[in-house]
Amino acid sequence: MSNKTEEKLKALLEKEEQLKKAKQELKRKMKLEEKKKREKLCKDTGELTEKYFNIEHLSIEDREVLFESISIRVNEKIKSLFPSVQQIKYTSSEDENNNTVSEHSSMAL
């Protein structure tokens, strides 16, 4: 290989490494954003639960028993009130070549 070709190859390999690092950083940021959204949703849901149910005096175990006991009726009510709402399950992973593979499926609530 000529010196010029070797330099081009080296530059391309360095660029590839930079792109890999940038990709990893973007994935990390996306996961962090998703985590923040989930945490906010959990916090907001907890605040609504405390607003509408007098459960402050219940332990977490007692709350779980309560929620389990009403879950069937609540889920039926959700189906009747929001029939067109669908739950989207989104997954993202990498194949053997480190290419991002995305899948999503929807199911009616």
N, CA, C and O of each residue as an XYZ file, in Angstrom:
436
protein
N       0.837     -1.178      0.000
C       0.000      0.000      0.000
C       0.883      1.242      0.000
O       1.936      1.298      0.635
N       0.417      2.199     -0.718
C       1.180      3.448     -0.754
C       0.945      4.240      0.526
O      -0.018      4.007      1.255
N       1.829      5.160      0.773
C       1.760      5.988      1.970
C       0.457      6.787      2.008
O      -0.157      6.946      3.064
N       0.047      7.285      0.846
C      -1.177      8.089      0.759
C      -2.407      7.236      1.081
O      -3.317      7.685      1.777
N      -2.425      6.020      0.575
C      -3.536      5.105      0.835
C      -3.592      4.743      2.315
O      -4.670      4.691      2.907
N      -2.439      4.496      2.903
C      -2.382      4.172      4.331
C      -2.889      5.334      5.178
O      -3.577      5.119      6.176
N      -2.559      6.543      4.796
C      -3.034      7.721      5.526
C      -4.549      7.853      5.421
O      -5.226      8.173      6.398
N      -5.075      7.601      4.212
C      -6.532      7.660      4.035
C      -7.216      6.601      4.890
O      -8.232      6.868      5.532
N      -6.647      5.395      4.891
C      -7.211      4.313      5.694
C      -7.191      4.680      7.176
O      -8.176      4.484      7.888
N      -6.070      5.210      7.627
C      -5.950      5.614      9.034
C      -6.975      6.694      9.376
O      -7.601      6.643     10.435
N      -7.145      7.664      8.491
C      -8.115      8.739      8.720
C      -9.534      8.177      8.775
O     -10.338      8.588      9.612
N      -9.836      7.236      7.880
C     -11.170      6.627      7.878
C     -11.412      5.807      9.145
O     -12.507      5.833      9.705
N     -10.400      5.089      9.588
C     -10.536      4.311     10.821
C     -10.741      5.220     12.029
O     -11.523      4.901     12.925
N     -10.047      6.339     12.055
C     -10.237      7.308     13.141
C     -11.644      7.893     13.103
O     -12.292      8.048     14.138
N     -12.107      8.214     11.902
C     -13.460      8.758     11.743
C     -14.498      7.727     12.181
O     -15.487      8.067     12.831
N     -14.262      6.455     11.817
C     -15.172      5.385     12.222
C     -15.245      5.295     13.741
O     -16.329      5.146     14.305
N     -14.113      5.384     14.395
C     -14.071      5.330     15.856
C     -14.814      6.521     16.468
O     -15.543      6.363     17.448
N     -14.632      7.699     15.896
C     -15.348      8.891     16.374
C     -16.853      8.710     16.219
O     -17.624      9.067     17.109
N     -17.262      8.154     15.084
C     -18.689      7.936     14.844
C     -19.265      6.909     15.818
O     -20.390      7.066     16.292
N     -18.504      5.868     16.116
C     -18.958      4.871     17.091
C     -19.165      5.519     18.457
O     -20.160      5.263     19.135
N     -18.212      6.362     18.851
C     -18.329      7.040     20.147
C     -19.522      7.993     20.155
O     -20.247      8.077     21.147
N     -19.725      8.707     19.053
C     -20.865      9.625     18.957
C     -22.175      8.846     19.022
O     -23.131      9.286     19.661
N     -22.221      7.698     18.365
C     -23.418      6.850     18.383
C     -23.707      6.374     19.804
O     -24.852      6.417     20.255
N     -22.670      5.920     20.510
C     -22.847      5.476     21.889
C     -23.345      6.609     22.776
O     -24.208      6.399     23.629
N     -22.811      7.798     22.581
C     -23.229      8.955     23.379
C     -24.687      9.309     23.100
O     -25.440      9.624     24.021
N     -25.083      9.255     21.832
C     -26.481      9.534     21.489
C     -27.416      8.490     22.098
O     -28.485      8.833     22.604
N     -27.021      7.235     22.051
C     -27.838      6.178     22.664
C     -27.969      6.407     24.162
O     -29.049      6.246     24.730
N     -26.858      6.787     24.802
C     -26.883      7.051     26.237
C     -27.835      8.197     26.556
O     -28.609      8.126     27.510
N     -27.771      9.256     25.748
C     -28.656     10.402     25.961
C     -30.116     10.022     25.749
O     -30.987     10.456     26.503
N     -30.388      9.209     24.722
C     -31.761      8.778     24.464
C     -32.296      7.951     25.629
O     -33.438      8.135     26.050
N     -31.475      7.038     26.151
C     -31.901      6.220     27.284
C     -32.158      7.087     28.507
O     -33.107      6.850     29.254
N     -31.317      8.089     28.709
C     -31.493      8.993     29.838
C     -32.794      9.785     29.705
O     -33.518      9.963     30.685
N     -33.090     10.258     28.496
C     -34.343     10.981     28.258
C     -35.544     10.079     28.500
O     -36.523     10.502     29.115
N     -35.478      8.826     28.017
C     -36.567      7.880     28.242
C     -36.754      7.615     29.732
O     -37.882      7.536     30.218
N     -35.646      7.478     30.452
C     -35.716      7.244     31.892
C     -36.375      8.427     32.595
O     -37.209      8.235     33.479
N     -36.009      9.647     32.210
C     -36.610     10.841     32.807
C     -38.109     10.885     32.538
O     -38.888     11.235     33.425
N     -38.520     10.531     31.318
C     -39.944     10.518     30.984
C     -40.688      9.493     31.835
O     -41.768      9.779     32.351
N     -40.105      8.286     31.984
C     -40.735      7.248     32.803
C     -40.847      7.701     34.256
O     -41.877      7.501     34.899
N     -39.770      8.318     34.770
C     -39.784      8.789     36.154
C     -40.846      9.863     36.360
O     -41.542      9.859     37.375
N     -40.977     10.780     35.407
C     -41.994     11.834     35.504
C     -43.389     11.229     35.462
O     -44.269     11.635     36.221
N     -43.592     10.258     34.576
C     -44.888      9.598     34.476
C     -45.232      8.884     35.784
O     -46.367      8.960     36.256
N     -44.256      8.193     36.364
C     -44.488      7.509     37.641
C     -44.818      8.510     38.748
O     -45.737      8.295     39.539
N     -44.073      9.587     38.792
C     -44.302     10.622     39.808
C     -45.690     11.236     39.639
O     -46.432     11.379     40.610
N     -46.035     11.596     38.406
C     -47.345     12.197     38.142
C     -48.475     11.228     38.479
O     -49.496     11.629     39.039
N     -48.290      9.955     38.137
C     -49.304      8.946     38.443
C     -49.465      8.793     39.950
O     -50.583      8.686     40.454
N     -48.347      8.783     40.665
C     -48.405      8.697     42.120
C     -49.125      9.890     42.736
O     -49.909      9.735     43.673
N     -48.858     11.074     42.209
C     -49.527     12.277     42.711
C     -51.030     12.219     42.448
O     -51.824     12.609     43.304
N     -51.423     11.737     41.277
C     -52.855     11.600     40.983
C     -53.503     10.562     41.895
O     -54.630     10.749     42.353
N     -52.794      9.480     42.154
C     -53.317      8.445     43.041
C     -53.551      9.019     44.435
O     -54.595      8.779     45.042
N     -52.586      9.771     44.937
C     -52.747     10.376     46.257
C     -53.848     11.430     46.265
O     -54.521     11.620     47.278
N     -54.033     12.113     45.142
C     -55.065     13.146     45.056
C     -56.466     12.537     45.135
O     -57.345     13.085     45.801
N     -56.676     11.405     44.456
C     -58.019     10.843     44.350
C     -58.311      9.715     45.329
O     -59.474      9.354     45.511
N     -57.299      9.151     45.960
C     -57.512      8.071     46.920
C     -56.874      8.450     48.247
O     -55.767      8.989     48.281
N     -57.569      8.169     49.327
C     -57.054      8.445     50.663
C     -56.196      7.258     51.103
O     -56.640      6.423     51.892
N     -54.964      7.187     50.589
C     -54.119      6.021     50.858
C     -52.813      6.368     51.570
O     -51.936      5.515     51.702
N     -52.677      7.593     52.022
C     -51.421      8.011     52.638
C     -51.040      7.130     53.823
O     -49.857      6.906     54.079
N     -52.039      6.632     54.545
C     -51.783      5.834     55.740
C     -51.446      4.375     55.424
O     -51.039      3.635     56.320
N     -51.608      3.949     54.171
C     -51.358      2.558     53.799
C     -49.882      2.333     53.463
O     -49.218      3.190     52.880
N     -49.397      1.162     53.848
C     -48.021      0.790     53.475
C     -47.994      0.454     51.986
O     -49.044      0.322     51.356
N     -46.813      0.319     51.433
C     -46.698     -0.015     50.016
C     -47.310     -1.393     49.746
O     -47.900     -1.617     48.689
N     -47.167     -2.314     50.706
C     -47.762     -3.642     50.550
C     -49.284     -3.553     50.530
O     -49.938     -4.206     49.717
N     -49.851     -2.736     51.435
C     -51.304     -2.559     51.474
C     -51.806     -1.884     50.200
O     -52.872     -2.223     49.687
N     -51.042     -0.943     49.705
C     -51.424     -0.276     48.453
C     -51.453     -1.278     47.305
O     -52.343     -1.238     46.455
N     -50.476     -2.174     47.289
C     -50.458     -3.180     46.223
C     -51.680     -4.086     46.315
O     -52.288     -4.410     45.295
N     -52.043     -4.495     47.526
C     -53.237     -5.324     47.708
C     -54.469     -4.572     47.200
O     -55.309     -5.144     46.505
N     -54.569     -3.293     47.549
C     -55.688     -2.472     47.092
C     -55.729     -2.391     45.572
O     -56.768     -2.639     44.961
N     -54.599     -2.044     44.963
C     -54.566     -1.890     43.506
C     -54.863     -3.207     42.801
O     -55.547     -3.230     41.777
N     -54.348     -4.299     43.350
C     -54.625     -5.602     42.746
C     -56.119     -5.917     42.819
O     -56.688     -6.469     41.877
N     -56.747     -5.567     43.934
C     -58.166     -5.880     44.103
C     -59.067     -5.069     43.170
O     -60.160     -5.520     42.830
N     -58.630     -3.891     42.756
C     -59.477     -3.071     41.879
C     -59.012     -3.074     40.424
O     -59.656     -2.466     39.569
N     -57.915     -3.742     40.139
C     -57.326     -3.661     38.795
C     -58.236     -4.199     37.696
O     -58.297     -3.614     36.614
N     -58.939     -5.289     37.943
C     -59.801     -5.864     36.900
C     -60.894     -4.874     36.515
O     -61.122     -4.631     35.330
N     -61.565     -4.307     37.501
C     -62.634     -3.341     37.199
C     -62.083     -2.093     36.529
O     -62.695     -1.573     35.596
N     -60.944     -1.608     36.987
C     -60.345     -0.411     36.394
C     -59.963     -0.682     34.945
O     -60.237      0.141     34.072
N     -59.335     -1.825     34.675
C     -58.945     -2.151     33.303
C     -60.158     -2.312     32.389
O     -60.108     -1.934     31.219
N     -61.249     -2.870     32.919
C     -62.485     -2.959     32.125
C     -63.017     -1.561     31.820
O     -63.466     -1.290     30.706
N     -62.964     -0.685     32.803
C     -63.427      0.693     32.616
C     -62.564      1.412     31.579
O     -63.081      2.170     30.758
N     -61.272      1.179     31.616
C     -60.374      1.784     30.623
C     -60.772      1.339     29.226
O     -60.832      2.155     28.306
N     -61.047      0.036     29.057
C     -61.453     -0.480     27.743
C     -62.737      0.180     27.261
O     -62.869      0.499     26.080
N     -63.682      0.385     28.171
C     -64.959      0.970     27.749
C     -64.860      2.478     27.522
O     -65.520      3.006     26.627
N     -64.052      3.176     28.309
C     -63.920      4.624     28.156
C     -62.996      5.028     27.015
O     -63.213      6.052     26.366
N     -61.969      4.224     26.771
C     -60.955      4.569     25.772
C     -60.733      3.406     24.802
O     -59.638      2.846     24.754
N     -61.761      3.038     24.028
C     -61.631      1.851     23.162
C     -60.610      2.005     22.045
O     -60.056      1.010     21.577
N     -60.352      3.234     21.609
C     -59.433      3.415     20.485
C     -57.984      3.587     20.919
O     -57.085      3.619     20.079
N     -57.753      3.696     22.209
C     -56.391      3.882     22.700
C     -55.655      2.557     22.594
O     -56.158      1.510     23.003
N     -54.458      2.626     22.040
C     -53.646      1.425     21.915
C     -52.346      1.620     22.660
O     -51.800      2.721     22.739
N     -51.874      0.532     23.195
C     -50.591      0.557     23.883
C     -49.536      0.121     22.876
O     -49.645     -0.947     22.273
N     -48.520      0.948     22.699
C     -47.439      0.650     21.764
C     -46.237      0.149     22.547
O     -45.755      0.806     23.470
N     -45.772     -1.016     22.162
C     -44.559     -1.554     22.770
C     -43.447     -1.386     21.757
O     -43.537     -1.894     20.639
N     -42.386     -0.667     22.145
C     -41.285     -0.362     21.245
C     -40.012     -0.941     21.822
O     -39.665     -0.686     22.975
N     -39.325     -1.716     21.015
C     -38.052     -2.260     21.453
C     -36.980     -1.932     20.436
O     -37.238     -1.868     19.234
N     -35.804     -1.730     20.926
C     -34.675     -1.425     20.056
C     -33.484     -2.229     20.538
O     -33.215     -2.297     21.737
N     -32.777     -2.833     19.613
C     -31.605     -3.615     19.977
C     -30.596     -3.547     18.843
O     -30.813     -2.880     17.832
N     -29.501     -4.244     19.031
C     -28.475     -4.266     17.998
C     -28.288     -5.685     17.506
O     -28.336     -6.636     18.287
N     -28.072     -5.826     16.196
C     -27.798     -7.141     15.640
C     -26.317     -7.466     15.774
O     -25.563     -6.725     16.404
N     -25.909     -8.582     15.177
C     -24.520     -9.028     15.318
C     -23.503     -8.066     14.723
O     -22.320     -8.141     15.056
N     -23.942     -7.160     13.844
C     -23.048     -6.168     13.238
C     -23.156     -4.803     13.906
O     -22.697     -3.801     13.357
N     -23.764     -4.763     15.095
C     -23.968     -3.524     15.848
C     -24.854     -2.525     15.115
O     -24.748     -1.318     15.336
N     -25.724     -3.020     14.249
C     -26.707     -2.158     13.594
C     -27.956     -2.124     14.458
O     -28.351     -3.146     15.019
N     -28.577     -0.963     14.570
C     -29.770     -0.836     15.387
C     -30.949     -1.480     14.682
O     -31.214     -1.214     13.510
N     -31.656     -2.333     15.419
C     -32.834     -3.014     14.913
C     -33.992     -2.588     15.797
O     -33.936     -2.749     17.016
N     -35.038     -2.047     15.195
C     -36.189     -1.576     15.965
C     -37.403     -2.415     15.628
O     -37.611     -2.811     14.481
N     -38.196     -2.678     16.649
C     -39.437     -3.406     16.465
C     -40.503     -2.701     17.278
O     -40.221     -2.161     18.348
N     -41.718     -2.704     16.776
C     -42.811     -2.201     17.595
C     -44.046     -3.029     17.310
O     -44.248     -3.525     16.202
N     -44.856     -3.163     18.328
C     -46.111     -3.871     18.178
C     -47.152     -3.107     18.968
O     -46.845     -2.483     19.984
N     -48.364     -3.161     18.502
C     -49.426     -2.465     19.224
C     -50.476     -3.474     19.630
O     -50.707     -4.477     18.955
N     -51.103     -3.179     20.755
C     -52.197     -4.025     21.192
C     -53.239     -3.134     21.841
O     -52.913     -2.196     22.569
N     -54.477     -3.438     21.569
C     -55.553     -2.633     22.137
C     -55.644     -2.909     23.624
O     -55.456     -4.039     24.074
N     -55.932     -1.869     24.376
C     -56.114     -2.036     25.817
C     -57.463     -2.628     26.100
O     -57.810     -2.848     27.261
